């Protein structure tokens, strides 16, 4: 199933909806007693997942054009972004004249980013005043639906509620300066993260699942377009570390909770930093950025001043 956070008017509260055949059906109205938000559903995921299909039969529904879609989690419980695609890491470092870090192969690494800066599709992204090197990042995220700590790899996928497209926007000139201090990106990242357009539960992807001893990969094409022109192209199946491995790492001596978001990091070719500014200019006001992942939809944002 596909879950959305939607609202009819700008100042309305975000509500949990089920997307079916181009229609949004309100879950709390269709399933009496159900939480009204996606986060509320995730916090009671085991109880509500078996009965959510009742929403498919709801008569009241809205066309997608009638509502605004937010990030499936308008304000996630937390956001960890990993660095899991080898091709991206290798190429991005080579662009800076740096070799691959041997430790990258020892365990998946991540940084925390701003869970309060999430936004959805069709929303304008304001370019930070201090940057001229604005970049997109083509990623996938998983959302935690079951709490746990010290989760073993072989049980980690039991904790995944679903998958979304993620755009981890980056102010590269700010990022370049602050990482010199040694603490990683912060102000270069915390102005915006886009996620959506909906949360796709794992059973919808079963036919493209590639099982492995350390978790699943999925044969899903990934594309980024700027103003209709294709910039990036990759595939989810090329990820080096699986989400199961990321969850196991993140949960070491630390509890994960429903509503936590875990990003994959950028797919190979998935940003301007990697592609090179000799080929593509940094993003500018008016640019329309579309990230598309098979089965997961299209996440579209426009840059503004």
Secondary structure, 3 states (H helix, E strand, C coil): CEEEEEECCCCCCCEEEEEECCEEEEHHHHCCCCCCCHHHHHHCHHHHHHHHHHHHHCCCCEEHHHCEECCCCCCCCEEEEECCCHHHHHHHHHHCCCCCCHHHHCCCCEEECCHHHEECCCEEEECCCCCCCEECCEEEEEEECCCECCCCHHHHHHHEEEEEEEECCEEHHHHHHHHHHCCCCCCCCCCCEEEEEEEECHHHHHHHEECCCCCCEECCEEEEEECCEEEEEEEHHHCCCCHHHHHHHHCCCCCECCCEEEECCCCCCCCHHHHCCCCCCCECCCCEEEEEECCCEEEEEEEEC
